[in-house]
Amino acid sequence: MKSLVSTALAALLFGAKACPVPARLAKRQQLSDMNDFDILNYALTLEHLEDTFYRQGLAKFTLNDFTRAGFDAAFYNNVKNIAEHEASHVAFLTGAIKAAGGSPVLECTYAFGITTVAGFVATASVLEGVGQSAYLGAARQIANKDYLTAAGSILTVEARHSSYLRASLSQTPFAQSLDNPLTPDMVHTMASGFITSCPSNNPTFPIKAFPNLAVATTGSITSGQLISIKTTNTVLVAHDSGAHLHAAFITAGGPVYAQMTEAGDGINFQVTVPAGVLGQSYLLFNDCNTTFSDSTVVAGPVLMEISGPSPGGLAVSKE
């Protein structure tokens, strides 16, 4: 079985560069299938997650806990302000959906696994970064301009939260000149790891999770570094026969394809982080290197923090 998996993956990774239309193309819901109510409920789902995260964290950790972890009272009070913002976002989106005659999603049950203040702040930074990428990725689909303005006003605040928290962690507050957009399916793939259950009467909307990827490399990651990525055989099941597998980092200018090799077991891969991919970044496995959409994504995204010298502009998409 191992040799068959290895042979199949070798063909996928090193075969011809053609990009056949995936068999699942007609099956996967696209962002274009989401109407304004879907987009607003998608945003509300994320805001519920963030709101609950801060509420639970601040109920668990006191000012003294923050102080012992190396954060001062000013930082603690600013985190409380961020929590108030997230609660306000929930109320704002809930009211907007109700006012337009829609049914807003309710809060789910979550498992964040936070045991320390340091872990809480680090996770807060990740959530804020994903939040701004989520609003950015969904903005182009909003038809109602009033809704678009409302979403934009939340996006800018999420970006401020992200920069503030990144600076508190001694990370570059603004690692790149343009932010990375994420589609709802990509965001859901990462957010679903925190969600244990949701009310059965919550409105449904077209959103799905991809198979997971994980970073096996420990310690800091820098631009140009060779890193290890782990997946499961579900990636092979999801993958279409005859297509090719490529590592792609999301950027505002489109995917940046990275050199990738596999270890022969169908689970372990090595990927070279492309120059110019910095800050909170997202790696996916894609069917090909000429077309990129939810229909061609095979697995991921997996999130990683990448440091390194800034090239002063966009990374160039290349294989």
N, C-alpha and C positions, 0 to 999 in steps of 0.2 A: 504493500500500500504506500509506503514512504516513497519508493522509487517512482510510482505512478504520479503521486502528488508533485514530486520534484520535477519530473519530466513535464507535467502539465504547466507548472508555474514557469519553468524555463522557457517554454514556448510562448507563454503570455508575456514574459518580460523581455525576451530577446527576439521575438518573431518579427514579422513584417509590421510596418507602421500604419497600415490601413485601420480605419475606425468604423467597423460595421455598426449598423443601428442595433442597439441592444434589444433583446426580445421583450424586456420589461418596459420598454419606452412608453407603450400605450397604457400600461397599468399604473405607473407611479403618478400620483397627483402632482401637478405643477403649481408653482406660485400663482400662475394665471388663473387657476381654478378657485382661488380664494377671493371672496368678495370683501367689501369693506367691513362687514360685521365679523367675518372670519379673521381679518387682519387685526381688528380691535380686540377681539377675544384672545387671539394669539398674544398680543402685547399684554393684555390683562393677565394671562396665565403666567407670563414672566414676572410681572409686577407683584402678583400674589407670592411667587416664590421668593423674590427679594424682600418683600415686606415681612414675610414670616421669618426669613433668615435673620434679619436685623432684630425683630421683636424677640425671637428666642435667644439670640446671642446677648443682647443687652439685658435680658432677664437673668441670664446665666452668669455674666461677667460684670463685676462692679468697677467703679473708678479705681479702687485699690488694686483690683486684678490687672487693669490696664497699666497702672503705674508700675507695678512689679514686673510687668512684661516690657517696660521701657517706653511706654507711651504716656505723654503728659495729659493734664486735665483738658487743655485746649483741644487736643486730638480727640479725646473721649467725647467732648461736647460736640465736636464736628461730626463724629460718627452718629451721635444722637440726632443731629440735624439731617443727616443722610437718611436715617431711619424714618424721620418724619416726612421727608420728601417721598420716599417709596410708598408710605401709607397714603399720602396725598395723590400719588399717581394711580393707586388702586381706586380711590374714591372718584377721581376725575374720569377715568376710563369707564368705570361702572356706571356713573351718571350719564356719560355720553352715549353709551350703548342703550341704556334704558330710555333716554330722551328720544332716541331714534327708533324706538319700538323693538329693540332687540333684547335677547336674554343674555346677560353677562355670566361668564363662568364664575364658579365659586372657588374658594381656596381649597387646595388639595392637602394631603398629609405628606410630610417630607421627612427625610432622614439625612441630615447634613454631616453627621459624624464629627462635629467640632468639639475638641476637648481642651484646647488652649486658646488664649487670646491671640497668639501669633497665628494659629491656624484660622481663627475667625477673621482676622484682618486680611490674610492672604486669600482666603476664599471670597471675602467681600470684594477684593480687587478683581478677582477673576470674574465674578458675577457682573460687576459693573462694566467690565470690558466686553463680555459677551452681550450684555444688554445694549450697549451702544452699537455693536455690530449687527444685532438683531433688528433694531429700528432702522438702521441704515439699509440693510438688505431688503426689508419689506416696504420701504418708503415708495419705491417706484411703482408699486402695485396699487396704492391707494388712489381711488378715483375722485373721491370727495376732497376738494382742496382745503376745506375747513378741518377735516380729519388729518390731512397731511400736515397742516400747520400745527395742529395739536401734537401730533407724533413728533414733529421736528422740535417742538419746545421741550418735550421730554428727553429727546435724544441729546440735546445740548447740555442738559443738566446731568444726564448719565455720564457724559464725557467729562464733565467737571469732577464728578465723583471719582471716576476712574483715574484721572490725572492726580488728584489729591491722594488717593490711596496708594497709587504707584510710587509717588514721591515719599510717602511714609515708609515704604518698604525699600527705599534706596534704589528704586528702579527708575529708568528714564520716564518722566511723566508723559512725554509725547515722543515715542520712539521713531515714528515715521511721519511724513508730511501728509499722508492720506490714511484714513482708517479702512479696516477690512470689513466688507459686507458679508453677512451670513444669511442663507435662506432659512425659512422656518423649519424645514426638515433637518438642516444642519444644527440649528440651535436646539431643536427638540432632542436630537441624538445626545447632546451633552447634558441638557437639563433633565432628561428622563432618569438619569442616574441618581437624582435627588428625590424624585417623586415616588412614593410608595403606593398611593391610591388617590383617586379623585371621586367626588360625588357622582353617583350613577346618573343623575339628572342633568349633569353639565352639558351644555351644547357641544356638539361635535363639529370639527372642521377638518379639512383634508390636510393631514400632517402625519408623517411617519418617521421612524428612526432608522438609521443605517446601522449595519454591523459595527461593532466597536473596534477601535485601535487603541493601543497603549504605548507610551514611551517607556522603553526598558532601560535606557541610559540614565544613570543617576548623576546628581550634581548639576552644575550650571551647563547651559547649552549656548554655544556661540555660533555666529554666522560662519559657514564654511566647515563646520564640524561634521564628522561621520557619526550618526546616531543610530541606535537600535530601536526598531519598532516591532511590537508583538501584535499578532491578531489571532483569530481562531479560524477553524476550517469553515465556519459559516461564511467567510468571505469567498471561499471557493464555490460554495453552494449558490451564493448570490450572484456570482460572476457568470457572464454569458460565455458559452463555449466559442472559441475562435477569436475572442476579443483580446486586447492587450492591457496589461496592468501598469499604471504609471503613478508616481508620487507627485502630488500637486499641493503647493502652498497657496492659500487664498491671499490675494492682494487686491487693492482697489482697481488696478489696471488689468485684472484678470489673473488666472492661475499661473504660478511660476513652477514649472516642472523641474523636479530634482532627480539626480542620478540615484538609482535604486538597484540593489541586488538582494537575492533571497538566499537563505541558508540551506535550502534543500528539504526543509520539513514542512513547508506550507504555513508556518506560523511566525518565524523570525525573519525580519528584513533589516537591511541597513540602508539608510538614506543620508545623503549629503545635504546639509542645510545650505540653500543657495545664498550667494552674496546679496545683500540688500533686504533680506527678510529679517525683520527685527521686532522686538517687543512681544506682546501677546499675539501669538501666531497660531494658525490652524492648518494641519496637514490632513489631506484625504488621499485615498487610493481611487484612481479614476480609470474608466475603461480605455481611454485613449489620450493622445496629447494634441488633438486638433479641435475637439469639441468638449465643452464643459458645462454641465447643468445637473440638476438633481437626478435626471434620468441616466447620466453616465457615471455618477458617483457609486463606487463599490463599497467603500467603508470609510468611517471617520465622520466628522473630523476629530482629531485628537489635538488638545491644546498644549502649547509649550511656550515658555518665556525664553526669548532668544536675545542675547546681547552681542554687541560688536560695533565696529565703526560704522557710522551712517554714511551711505554713498551720496547723500544730499539729493536724492530723487527716487523715482520709482525703480523697483527691480525690473529687469527685462525678462520676459517670458522666454524660456529656452529649455531644450532637453539636455 
